[in-house]
Amino acid sequence: MLKTLELLEKSPIVKSYEILDFKKGKDFYYLKIKVILINDTALHVREYVSPDDTSYSYNWVDKDGNLICRWDNAPHYKHIRTFPHHKHTKDGVSESFETTLQDVLTVIEKEILQ
């Protein structure tokens, strides 16, 4: 969890963030955060991490809540080469090599700061 918060604190595109949910056990954590970016779009972060499982969803939406891109590893779309990792855009579902918050922030930074 600390790594996630450090990434948000250091990112040049993060205006603010709010932790919406946090659960921690002996060997797991669940974190849900709403991030407001400098262009007033939002990134909804959901991470579940344990020794046996990692589940994530990074949902980037515009000012009106419309999907820009969502990266996740829900185990569907088995035909995608990067299964279970994939992304959703207005054009559909495709393979995704962005599997961490750092990867996703890098993509969004390039888009916003270009």
VOPAGU-2260 file (C-alpha; in pm, 1 decimal, decimal comma):
REM VOPAGU-2260
SITE   aa  ch    i         X         Y         Z
SITE  MET   A    0       0,0       0,0       0,0
SITE  LEU   A    1     278,1     242,1      85,9
SITE  LYS   A    2     428,1     202,7    -260,4
SITE  THR   A    3      93,2     293,3    -415,6
SITE  LEU   A    4      62,9     607,7    -205,3
SITE  GLU   A    5     425,1     705,2    -276,1
SITE  LEU   A    6     360,3     676,5    -650,7
SITE  LEU   A    7      59,6     906,6    -620,7
SITE  GLU   A    8     248,6    1155,6    -403,0
SITE  LYS   A    9     539,9    1176,0    -648,4
SITE  SER   A   10     342,4    1181,7    -972,6
SITE  PRO   A   11     343,1    1517,2   -1155,7
SITE  ILE   A   12     -10,3    1454,0   -1286,4
SITE  VAL   A   13    -185,5    1384,3    -954,6
SITE  LYS   A   14    -379,1    1680,6    -819,0
SITE  SER   A   15    -533,2    1497,0    -522,3
SITE  TYR   A   16    -648,4    1157,7    -406,4
SITE  GLU   A   17    -889,3    1010,0    -155,5
SITE  ILE   A   18    -866,9     664,5       1,5
SITE  LEU   A   19   -1220,0     525,0     -27,0
SITE  ASP   A   20   -1155,3     184,9     129,1
SITE  PHE   A   21    -864,6       6,8     294,3
SITE  LYS   A   22    -854,0    -335,4     450,5
SITE  LYS   A   23    -543,4    -506,9     578,5
SITE  GLY   A   24    -486,8    -852,1     720,0
SITE  LYS   A   25    -185,5   -1051,0     823,0
SITE  ASP   A   26     -86,9   -1124,5     464,9
SITE  PHE   A   27    -308,9    -914,4     236,6
SITE  TYR   A   28    -437,6    -566,5     167,2
SITE  TYR   A   29    -725,5    -420,6     -30,2
SITE  LEU   A   30    -711,3     -58,8    -139,0
SITE  LYS   A   31    -958,2     158,7    -327,0
SITE  ILE   A   32    -860,6     516,6    -417,0
SITE  LYS   A   33   -1010,5     796,2    -625,0
SITE  VAL   A   34    -739,7    1008,4    -787,1
SITE  ILE   A   35    -805,9    1347,9    -944,8
SITE  LEU   A   36    -554,2    1433,6   -1214,5
SITE  ILE   A   37    -427,1    1777,1   -1318,6
SITE  ASN   A   38    -654,2    1782,5   -1624,3
SITE  ASP   A   39    -957,9    1707,1   -1402,1
SITE  THR   A   40    -994,5    1350,6   -1525,1
SITE  ALA   A   41   -1009,1    1079,2   -1259,2
SITE  LEU   A   42    -832,3     749,6   -1203,3
SITE  HIS   A   43   -1013,0     494,1    -988,9
SITE  VAL   A   44    -760,1     255,4    -835,5
SITE  ARG   A   45    -847,9     -82,9    -691,3
SITE  GLU   A   46    -581,3    -325,6    -572,5
SITE  TYR   A   47    -595,9    -651,9    -380,7
SITE  VAL   A   48    -258,0    -801,2    -295,7
SITE  SER   A   49    -176,4   -1123,3    -110,2
SITE  PRO   A   50     102,3   -1379,6    -138,8
SITE  ASP   A   51    -119,5   -1597,1    -361,1
SITE  ASP   A   52    -314,5   -1340,1    -558,7
SITE  THR   A   53    -295,4    -993,5    -706,3
SITE  SER   A   54    -603,2    -830,6    -851,2
SITE  TYR   A   55    -619,1    -480,4    -991,7
SITE  SER   A   56    -833,7    -237,8   -1182,0
SITE  TYR   A   57    -723,0     110,2   -1289,4
SITE  ASN   A   58   -1017,9     294,1   -1440,6
SITE  TRP   A   59    -939,6     629,1   -1608,5
SITE  VAL   A   60   -1245,9     842,5   -1682,9
SITE  ASP   A   61   -1305,4    1190,4   -1822,2
SITE  LYS   A   62   -1467,4    1482,9   -1636,9
SITE  ASP   A   63   -1813,1    1339,3   -1709,8
SITE  GLY   A   64   -1726,4     987,4   -1594,1
SITE  ASN   A   65   -1690,7     843,4   -1944,4
SITE  LEU   A   66   -1432,9     570,0   -1994,8
SITE  ILE   A   67   -1096,7     670,7   -2135,2
SITE  CYS   A   68    -921,1     344,0   -2048,3
SITE  ARG   A   69    -950,3      68,3   -1789,8
SITE  TRP   A   70    -670,2    -173,2   -1718,7
SITE  ASP   A   71    -752,0    -488,6   -1521,9
SITE  ASN   A   72    -670,9    -854,2   -1475,7
SITE  ALA   A   73   -1017,8   -1002,9   -1430,9
SITE  PRO   A   74    -990,4   -1357,8   -1572,6
SITE  HIS   A   75   -1201,8   -1321,0   -1883,8
SITE  TYR   A   76   -1106,3   -1246,1   -2246,6
SITE  LYS   A   77    -894,6   -1562,2   -2261,9
SITE  HIS   A   78    -828,6   -1499,1   -2631,2
SITE  ILE   A   79    -610,3   -1197,2   -2545,7
SITE  ARG   A   80    -238,3   -1277,2   -2568,4
SITE  THR   A   81    -162,9   -1101,4   -2238,0
SITE  PHE   A   82    -439,8   -1288,1   -2051,2
SITE  PRO   A   83    -547,4   -1214,2   -1784,6
SITE  HIS   A   84    -407,8    -860,7   -1829,7
SITE  HIS   A   85    -611,5    -647,6   -2069,8
SITE  LYS   A   86    -747,9    -298,8   -2121,9
SITE  HIS   A   87   -1081,7    -154,5   -2221,4
SITE  THR   A   88   -1113,4     155,5   -2439,3
SITE  LYS   A   89   -1394,6     303,8   -2645,1
SITE  ASP   A   90   -1263,7      83,4   -2928,7
SITE  GLY   A   91   -1302,9    -239,4   -2731,3
SITE  VAL   A   92   -1078,0    -477,3   -2538,5
SITE  SER   A   93    -711,6    -532,9   -2619,3
SITE  GLU   A   94    -392,3    -675,8   -2474,1
SITE  SER   A   95    -219,4    -481,2   -2202,2
SITE  PHE   A   96     139,3    -474,9   -2086,3
SITE  GLU   A   97      53,5    -215,7   -1819,7
SITE  THR   A   98      -1,1    -426,9   -1508,5
SITE  THR   A   99      92,2    -192,3   -1224,4
SITE  LEU   A  100     -10,8     153,0   -1110,0
SITE  GLN   A  101     333,1     279,4   -1208,2
SITE  ASP   A  102     285,1     149,3   -1564,5
SITE  VAL   A  103     -58,5     309,9   -1588,2
SITE  LEU   A  104      59,6     643,9   -1450,8
SITE  THR   A  105     341,7     644,7   -1707,0
SITE  VAL   A  106      91,2     598,3   -1991,5
SITE  ILE   A  107    -139,5     867,9   -1856,1
SITE  GLU   A  108     152,1    1108,2   -1794,7
SITE  LYS   A  109     257,3    1076,6   -2158,3
SITE  GLU   A  110     -98,0    1152,8   -2267,8
SITE  ILE   A  111    -153,3    1448,9   -2035,5
SITE  LEU   A  112     192,9    1606,8   -2051,9
SITE  GLN   A  113     249,1    1579,1   -2427,7
